[in-house]
Amino acid sequence: MSKAKVNPENCKACGLCMENCAKKAISMTNEINSRGYKHITVDEEKCIGCGICYIICPDAVFTITGD
């Protein structure tokens, strides 16, 4: 099954992905990336690889990969 993978360095913590994830598989971490932003993480157990996060993200944080 496909899953969303995250490049935390591109994340600016806008929250669009979290708001639009139907499975609520995306959450904000308390970690700070090199650009000074908190970044998101994906719960692979909940992720169904639908690609909504990939489509909605303005900062190219996501890739969708198969197992």
PyMOL CGO cylinders between C-alpha atoms (Angstrom):
from pymol import cmd
from pymol.cgo import CYLINDER

trace = [
    CYLINDER, 0.00, 0.00, 0.00, 1.18, 3.54, -0.75, 0.3, 1, 1, 1, 1, 1, 1,
    CYLINDER, 1.18, 3.54, -0.75, 2.15, 5.85, 2.09, 0.3, 1, 1, 1, 1, 1, 1,
    CYLINDER, 2.15, 5.85, 2.09, 2.97, 9.54, 2.44, 0.3, 1, 1, 1, 1, 1, 1,
    CYLINDER, 2.97, 9.54, 2.44, 6.60, 10.32, 3.23, 0.3, 1, 1, 1, 1, 1, 1,
    CYLINDER, 6.60, 10.32, 3.23, 7.69, 13.68, 4.65, 0.3, 1, 1, 1, 1, 1, 1,
    CYLINDER, 7.69, 13.68, 4.65, 10.61, 15.98, 3.89, 0.3, 1, 1, 1, 1, 1, 1,
    CYLINDER, 10.61, 15.98, 3.89, 10.53, 17.99, 7.15, 0.3, 1, 1, 1, 1, 1, 1,
    CYLINDER, 10.53, 17.99, 7.15, 12.98, 20.60, 5.83, 0.3, 1, 1, 1, 1, 1, 1,
    CYLINDER, 12.98, 20.60, 5.83, 10.35, 21.91, 3.38, 0.3, 1, 1, 1, 1, 1, 1,
    CYLINDER, 10.35, 21.91, 3.38, 7.58, 22.23, 5.98, 0.3, 1, 1, 1, 1, 1, 1,
    CYLINDER, 7.58, 22.23, 5.98, 6.46, 25.70, 7.14, 0.3, 1, 1, 1, 1, 1, 1,
    CYLINDER, 6.46, 25.70, 7.14, 3.78, 24.44, 9.56, 0.3, 1, 1, 1, 1, 1, 1,
    CYLINDER, 3.78, 24.44, 9.56, 0.87, 25.90, 7.58, 0.3, 1, 1, 1, 1, 1, 1,
    CYLINDER, 0.87, 25.90, 7.58, -1.41, 23.04, 8.67, 0.3, 1, 1, 1, 1, 1, 1,
    CYLINDER, -1.41, 23.04, 8.67, -3.18, 22.56, 5.33, 0.3, 1, 1, 1, 1, 1, 1,
    CYLINDER, -3.18, 22.56, 5.33, -2.26, 18.89, 5.24, 0.3, 1, 1, 1, 1, 1, 1,
    CYLINDER, -2.26, 18.89, 5.24, -3.56, 18.26, 8.76, 0.3, 1, 1, 1, 1, 1, 1,
    CYLINDER, -3.56, 18.26, 8.76, -6.83, 20.03, 8.00, 0.3, 1, 1, 1, 1, 1, 1,
    CYLINDER, -6.83, 20.03, 8.00, -7.40, 18.02, 4.83, 0.3, 1, 1, 1, 1, 1, 1,
    CYLINDER, -7.40, 18.02, 4.83, -6.26, 14.53, 5.86, 0.3, 1, 1, 1, 1, 1, 1,
    CYLINDER, -6.26, 14.53, 5.86, -9.40, 12.36, 5.94, 0.3, 1, 1, 1, 1, 1, 1,
    CYLINDER, -9.40, 12.36, 5.94, -7.71, 9.78, 8.18, 0.3, 1, 1, 1, 1, 1, 1,
    CYLINDER, -7.71, 9.78, 8.18, -6.17, 12.33, 10.59, 0.3, 1, 1, 1, 1, 1, 1,
    CYLINDER, -6.17, 12.33, 10.59, -2.81, 10.69, 9.97, 0.3, 1, 1, 1, 1, 1, 1,
    CYLINDER, -2.81, 10.69, 9.97, -0.84, 13.95, 10.03, 0.3, 1, 1, 1, 1, 1, 1,
    CYLINDER, -0.84, 13.95, 10.03, 0.18, 15.82, 13.16, 0.3, 1, 1, 1, 1, 1, 1,
    CYLINDER, 0.18, 15.82, 13.16, 2.54, 18.62, 14.14, 0.3, 1, 1, 1, 1, 1, 1,
    CYLINDER, 2.54, 18.62, 14.14, 5.72, 17.76, 16.00, 0.3, 1, 1, 1, 1, 1, 1,
    CYLINDER, 5.72, 17.76, 16.00, 7.54, 19.97, 18.48, 0.3, 1, 1, 1, 1, 1, 1,
    CYLINDER, 7.54, 19.97, 18.48, 10.73, 19.55, 16.46, 0.3, 1, 1, 1, 1, 1, 1,
    CYLINDER, 10.73, 19.55, 16.46, 12.14, 22.54, 14.57, 0.3, 1, 1, 1, 1, 1, 1,
    CYLINDER, 12.14, 22.54, 14.57, 13.57, 22.19, 11.07, 0.3, 1, 1, 1, 1, 1, 1,
    CYLINDER, 13.57, 22.19, 11.07, 16.66, 24.07, 9.84, 0.3, 1, 1, 1, 1, 1, 1,
    CYLINDER, 16.66, 24.07, 9.84, 14.44, 26.89, 8.56, 0.3, 1, 1, 1, 1, 1, 1,
    CYLINDER, 14.44, 26.89, 8.56, 13.07, 27.53, 12.05, 0.3, 1, 1, 1, 1, 1, 1,
    CYLINDER, 13.07, 27.53, 12.05, 9.62, 25.99, 11.64, 0.3, 1, 1, 1, 1, 1, 1,
    CYLINDER, 9.62, 25.99, 11.64, 7.90, 23.19, 13.48, 0.3, 1, 1, 1, 1, 1, 1,
    CYLINDER, 7.90, 23.19, 13.48, 7.15, 20.38, 11.06, 0.3, 1, 1, 1, 1, 1, 1,
    CYLINDER, 7.15, 20.38, 11.06, 4.61, 17.62, 10.58, 0.3, 1, 1, 1, 1, 1, 1,
    CYLINDER, 4.61, 17.62, 10.58, 4.83, 13.87, 10.80, 0.3, 1, 1, 1, 1, 1, 1,
    CYLINDER, 4.83, 13.87, 10.80, 2.71, 11.09, 9.29, 0.3, 1, 1, 1, 1, 1, 1,
    CYLINDER, 2.71, 11.09, 9.29, 1.34, 8.15, 11.26, 0.3, 1, 1, 1, 1, 1, 1,
    CYLINDER, 1.34, 8.15, 11.26, 1.97, 5.32, 8.80, 0.3, 1, 1, 1, 1, 1, 1,
    CYLINDER, 1.97, 5.32, 8.80, -0.59, 3.12, 10.56, 0.3, 1, 1, 1, 1, 1, 1,
    CYLINDER, -0.59, 3.12, 10.56, -3.37, 5.59, 9.71, 0.3, 1, 1, 1, 1, 1, 1,
    CYLINDER, -3.37, 5.59, 9.71, -2.10, 6.76, 6.30, 0.3, 1, 1, 1, 1, 1, 1,
    CYLINDER, -2.10, 6.76, 6.30, -3.86, 5.20, 3.30, 0.3, 1, 1, 1, 1, 1, 1,
    CYLINDER, -3.86, 5.20, 3.30, -1.68, 6.89, 0.66, 0.3, 1, 1, 1, 1, 1, 1,
    CYLINDER, -1.68, 6.89, 0.66, -4.55, 8.85, -0.90, 0.3, 1, 1, 1, 1, 1, 1,
    CYLINDER, -4.55, 8.85, -0.90, -2.26, 11.74, -1.90, 0.3, 1, 1, 1, 1, 1, 1,
    CYLINDER, -2.26, 11.74, -1.90, -4.43, 14.62, -0.65, 0.3, 1, 1, 1, 1, 1, 1,
    CYLINDER, -4.43, 14.62, -0.65, -1.49, 15.94, 1.39, 0.3, 1, 1, 1, 1, 1, 1,
    CYLINDER, -1.49, 15.94, 1.39, 0.73, 15.78, -1.69, 0.3, 1, 1, 1, 1, 1, 1,
    CYLINDER, 0.73, 15.78, -1.69, -1.81, 17.74, -3.73, 0.3, 1, 1, 1, 1, 1, 1,
    CYLINDER, -1.81, 17.74, -3.73, -2.68, 20.37, -1.09, 0.3, 1, 1, 1, 1, 1, 1,
    CYLINDER, -2.68, 20.37, -1.09, 0.84, 21.11, 0.20, 0.3, 1, 1, 1, 1, 1, 1,
    CYLINDER, 0.84, 21.11, 0.20, 2.26, 24.37, -1.22, 0.3, 1, 1, 1, 1, 1, 1,
    CYLINDER, 2.26, 24.37, -1.22, 5.81, 23.51, -0.12, 0.3, 1, 1, 1, 1, 1, 1,
    CYLINDER, 5.81, 23.51, -0.12, 6.48, 20.06, -1.64, 0.3, 1, 1, 1, 1, 1, 1,
    CYLINDER, 6.48, 20.06, -1.64, 6.77, 18.37, 1.76, 0.3, 1, 1, 1, 1, 1, 1,
    CYLINDER, 6.77, 18.37, 1.76, 5.25, 15.05, 0.64, 0.3, 1, 1, 1, 1, 1, 1,
    CYLINDER, 5.25, 15.05, 0.64, 6.02, 12.17, -1.66, 0.3, 1, 1, 1, 1, 1, 1,
    CYLINDER, 6.02, 12.17, -1.66, 3.78, 9.15, -2.03, 0.3, 1, 1, 1, 1, 1, 1,
    CYLINDER, 3.78, 9.15, -2.03, 5.67, 5.87, -2.07, 0.3, 1, 1, 1, 1, 1, 1,
    CYLINDER, 5.67, 5.87, -2.07, 4.64, 2.24, -2.46, 0.3, 1, 1, 1, 1, 1, 1,
    CYLINDER, 4.64, 2.24, -2.46, 5.80, -0.53, -0.15, 0.3, 1, 1, 1, 1, 1, 1,
]
cmd.load_cgo(trace, "trace")
